[in-house]
Amino acid sequence: MSKILVFGHKNPDTDAITSAISFSYLKNQLGEKTEAVALGELNEETAYALNYFNVAAPRVVETVANETDTVYLVDHNEAQQSVADIAEVEVASVVDHHRIANFETTNPLYYRAEPVGCTNTIILKLFKENDVVIPKNIAGLMLSAIVSDTLLFKSPTCTSEDEAAAKELAELAEVDLESYGLDLLKAGTNMGDKSAEELIDLDAKSFSMGDKNVRIAQINVVDVDDVFSKQEAIVEAIEQTNLNNNYDLFLLVVTNILDSDSIVLAYGNPVQAVENAFGIELKDHKALLKGVVSRKKQVVPQLTEELTK
Amino acid sequence: MSKILVFGHKNPDTDAITSAISFSYLKNQLGEKTEAVALGELNEETAYALNYFNVAAPRVVETVANETDTVYLVDHNEAQQSVADIAEVEVASVVDHHRIANFETTNPLYYRAEPVGCTNTIILKLFKENDVVIPKNIAGLMLSAIVSDTLLFKSPTCTSEDEAAAKELAELAEVDLESYGLDLLKAGTNMGDKSAEELIDLDAKSFSMGDKNVRIAQINVVDVDDVFSKQEAIVEAIEQTNLNNNYDLFLLVVTNILDSDSIVLAYGNPVQAVENAFGIELKDHKALLKGVVSRKKQVVPQLTEELTK
């Protein structure tokens, strides 16, 4: 039998990459033949983590049906966030912490979702349930994902389970949680050398909401001016990508990880839905989202509700 | 806050009823306020189990949004198998062992599916993961569900985990697994006093397959003549129910639990798909399905594949 491929979502973030690595490692220890792969290149934060713990980046794939008939998904389930030919393979396992949508199987499967802040918090449980020891470097990657997804426990998606998991993993990884965590987050906020096109695609996901095709990109920064100094080029890039990909609506959410606020920039149709969903008034397509740091919990449900009314 | 309602699928079988009871019990021990309810009356097998272990039947409900905003689903996820107003409430947890289809949430949730023979095999794990003791009568109900869903371990859906769980639960329930199991199964095969309308609705589920609306009913018997002596009335009832409910295709699968074979009776359009899916030739709409006892594993995937070609 060919290897089972394990992967997170397109435009992978630290959790998407490292949960593929940790889940694949666990499955291989249990006697399966799996390989972690990626649906895109590493971002700078993830590259920092892999370099720090000396783990090679997973191979990037465009399609999977050419090399396997079975896949495991981590950190996502929605088809439009997955590999292009997902419909041609069997999804036998999913480990995730998002809503379930646009996902369907023909056969029974293993599906483990919990409403926690990070996929790796769930994978830590799976290691324990299966009595498999976590090596130091894998623990370090899992820790990095929890820090990344919860913004060092400041996101409203963060649960007490995520905090406890991070502490446990920091000990296994032999790092100081606070100082490693800050260094990791800072590594991901270096926007200086990114083009407008790169900025709006760095951590972008597509969603079906009602009959609308919505794209939501998020950028974490310590200074929002790092991004908005390029606003004109960014607006051009958004309008071009909406056109090229038939996105009805594009939201760019720029999150200040120190203040825990975001600024949203919205283009497309109906832009009014963005104002209604968040009770804001867009000025020149832009508004402050006070206290908003989580796309999953503070952006997607609100906008979905508005667009499916 | 109002009570969270916990329920299995419409036309409930033993697993649907008892997994609602066992999962609700577990959640209440963990400090939540939940109530197991049912989307239909007990079948005779389930009534036997509840009577044997002296547990009251759950209240039957037609709708849920009138009394709660949050529900937990067990033993199903597909909307057409769930309560009529499922779209009006939030599904916060699912414990299931079926394929995932026609299921979508706005928010992250707890979803635990495993490809095992019975929902209660998974719920046994949840009791252990949460360090909650299972009382004798709940153990007896959970055991009954495993016996029922696996036909005393003879179904191809049965895994070594189901067998181990059943043995463990039989000890807790203080019953002899083999003799209690046979008595339970026999209690469910008494078809003598059922009308044709009752027979085709006893354990029937609806499925979306491609653009077809498919209804698949299953009846477990020790003698198929118990059912086919009423074939004429059954055919009339099927044609009537197809008409009344806009079912494109109706399959009645009559399973001999001693031989582990089934006979399928198929009416509707395209009946040819049934022949292709199982490599059979229907004679007077009827054919033997050699070795077929599991709707979930040996009927639904094959027919779905044929109808989505």
Contacts between the chains, C-beta under 8 A, distances in Angstrom:
chain1	res1	chain2	res2	distance
A	97	B	108	5.7
A	98	B	108	5.6
A	99	B	104	7.8
A	99	B	105	4.7
A	99	B	106	6.0
A	99	B	107	5.6
A	99	B	108	5.5
A	99	B	109	7.1
A	100	B	100	7.2
A	100	B	103	6.2
A	100	B	104	6.3
A	100	B	105	5.3
A	100	B	109	7.0
A	100	B	111	6.4
A	101	B	104	4.6
A	101	B	105	6.9
A	102	B	104	7.4
A	103	B	100	6.2
A	103	B	103	7.8
A	104	B	99	7.8
A	104	B	100	6.3
A	104	B	101	4.6
A	104	B	102	7.4
A	105	B	99	4.7
A	105	B	100	5.2
A	105	B	101	6.9
A	106	B	99	6.0
A	106	B	300	7.8
A	106	B	301	4.8
A	106	B	304	5.1
A	106	B	305	6.5
A	107	B	99	5.6
A	107	B	115	7.5
A	107	B	297	7.6
A	107	B	301	5.2
A	108	B	97	5.8
A	108	B	98	5.6
A	108	B	99	5.5
A	108	B	113	7.0
A	108	B	115	4.2
A	108	B	157	7.9
A	108	B	296	6.5
A	108	B	297	7.3
A	109	B	99	7.1
A	109	B	100	7.0
A	109	B	113	6.4
A	109	B	115	6.0
A	110	B	113	6.6
A	110	B	114	5.4
A	110	B	115	6.1
A	111	B	100	6.4
A	111	B	111	5.4
A	111	B	112	7.3
A	111	B	113	4.0
A	112	B	111	7.2
A	112	B	112	6.2
A	112	B	113	7.8
A	113	B	108	7.0
A	113	B	109	6.4
A	113	B	110	6.7
A	113	B	111	4.0
A	113	B	112	7.9
A	114	B	110	5.4
A	115	B	107	7.5
A	115	B	108	4.2
A	115	B	109	6.0
A	115	B	110	6.1
A	129	B	129	7.3
A	157	B	108	7.9
A	296	B	108	6.5
A	297	B	107	7.6
A	297	B	108	7.4
A	300	B	106	7.8
A	301	B	106	4.8
A	301	B	107	5.3
A	304	B	106	5.2
A	305	B	106	6.6
